[in-house]
Amino acid sequence: MAKTEQRNGLDVRESNMKELSDNGKSIKHELASEVNGNAINEETSVDRYGFTGGAQQYSAETVEDLPIEVLRQREAKWLEMLNSWDKWMAKKHKKLKERCQKGIPPSLRGRAWLYLTGGKVKREQNKGKFQELDDQPGDPKWVDIIERDLHRQFPFHEMFAARGGHGQQDLFRVLKAYTLHRPDEGYCQAQAPIAAVLLMHLPAEDAFWVLVQICEKYLPGYYSKGLEAIQLDGEILHALLKKVSPVAYRHLENQKVGPILYMTEWFMCAFSRTLPWASVLRVWDMFLCEGVKILFRVGLVL
Amino acid sequence: MATAPYNYSYIFKYIIIGDMGVGKSCLLHQFTEKKFMADCPHTIGVEFGTRIIEVSGQKIKLQIWDTAGQERFRAVTRSYYRGAAGALMVYDITRRSTYNHLSSWLTDARNLTNPNTVIILIGNKADLEAQRDVTYEEAKQFAEENGLLFLEASAKTGENVEDAFLEAAKKIYQNIQDGSLDLNAAESGVQHKPSAPQGGRLTSEPQPQKEGCGC
């Protein structure tokens, strides 16, 4: 990623990325910072990912910087892929995977996620559906719980900092729409950070469909009542750990630390509340390309 | 890590339970960090905190397991009840529904812990007097009927937070003193440590890994 400083999240010079907000503020921080090469403002406390503080805030040492030419090249490659997506998915998936592993260029990340997850296809197959769900009031039971959680998602991110601001409003819309889409599942608190990360990169409707894909295709059953899927994956992770790192495994066993204790949040939030932000995005790039096995790999490394 | 040396003589295991949004994590944070965390992220699964306190001149390390409040997380949080010496059962004095759910939390607490587990009922958000929805008296009565300790507290101002954790510890300690709590029982939730002279938890280096620290 280019070594640049964020100005203040307001100025945008690229229109590659889907634009989400209508006040010009929220979503564009990332490309604003990364695309244009001049380092300026030290005063602003918003980092390149839009965080103003908290554990997620970017610290310079953790990110390796990419020469601007490389970034440009990658953007061009990604644009080409996005333009003939089906062909790439069908025939050159390996290459695509490699490119995800290298990290999706920030300016195209949102779109790439939408394509990778099949959220785009879902959206097109269900034209008007989100609007329809969005117009419904929602089950008060879920609405109440969701509202209680809105201000608790990444409060240090400029998009979600303001009570009742655009970020929180969109978050509400997306989560509520999901409870209407899958009334049998309703809302699980762990979905909120997932949806919030998506909203940092995508407009509400797109974020919704990607969320649907994550909940149904990538992590089926993770958020359902009973949480059986996550418990099962916990056991799998534990067993894998025994193989990969017997010492760590034995230590945890001795301390009577079960997988549920450490991996629930990791997996259910796809590390979004665990890792430094630059790493979160890279993990997500791979996760949305390759699926849950990425979460296992990251989990084992940690 | 914290400054405290490892010279405590007991470890008590606590759990914090109650509906979502009642302020369980905030209570824990206030207790361990002495700070109020506004916009505290909701707990996914289980979290963990410790602090060393003193009761009757004995240093006691509290190991506190903070659980997610949302109903569906009970599937994974239930396994943490086992072997708790103390349970903090929290409701929000400004939201009646959180009080109404106490009986279900209490059932879980009773079924999943041992008979000696000390349960303390905490009415949190006591600073929001104007929005009070549950009176002190009725909660007090509920506590008495069910043999629970009871306090109203505020994770925001810190009022009574310290006391909540201490009261439970005193009661547990008392149970140890009068013999009603058997330390050797596997699930007492209490571990006794003869005060380590030079305070070493991970001191015994010699054996490479196997069953190293006996903590």
Boltz contact constraints between the chains, C-beta under 6 A:
constraints:
  - contact:
      token1: [A, 148]
      token2: [B, 21]
      max_distance: 6.0
  - contact:
      token1: [A, 149]
      token2: [B, 42]
      max_distance: 6.0
  - contact:
      token1: [A, 151]
      token2: [B, 39]
      max_distance: 6.0
  - contact:
      token1: [A, 152]
      token2: [B, 39]
      max_distance: 6.0
  - contact:
      token1: [A, 152]
      token2: [B, 41]
      max_distance: 6.0
  - contact:
      token1: [A, 152]
      token2: [B, 42]
      max_distance: 6.0
  - contact:
      token1: [A, 155]
      token2: [B, 39]
      max_distance: 6.0
  - contact:
      token1: [A, 189]
      token2: [B, 42]
      max_distance: 6.0
  - contact:
      token1: [A, 189]
      token2: [B, 70]
      max_distance: 6.0
  - contact:
      token1: [A, 190]
      token2: [B, 44]
      max_distance: 6.0
  - contact:
      token1: [A, 225]
      token2: [B, 72]
      max_distance: 6.0
  - contact:
      token1: [A, 226]
      token2: [B, 75]
      max_distance: 6.0
  - contact:
      token1: [A, 227]
      token2: [B, 72]
      max_distance: 6.0
  - contact:
      token1: [A, 227]
      token2: [B, 75]
      max_distance: 6.0
  - contact:
      token1: [A, 227]
      token2: [B, 76]
      max_distance: 6.0
  - contact:
      token1: [A, 260]
      token2: [B, 76]
      max_distance: 6.0
  - contact:
      token1: [A, 261]
      token2: [B, 46]
      max_distance: 6.0
  - contact:
      token1: [A, 264]
      token2: [B, 44]
      max_distance: 6.0
  - contact:
      token1: [A, 264]
      token2: [B, 45]
      max_distance: 6.0
  - contact:
      token1: [A, 265]
      token2: [B, 44]
      max_distance: 6.0
  - contact:
      token1: [A, 265]
      token2: [B, 45]
      max_distance: 6.0
  - contact:
      token1: [A, 268]
      token2: [B, 44]
      max_distance: 6.0
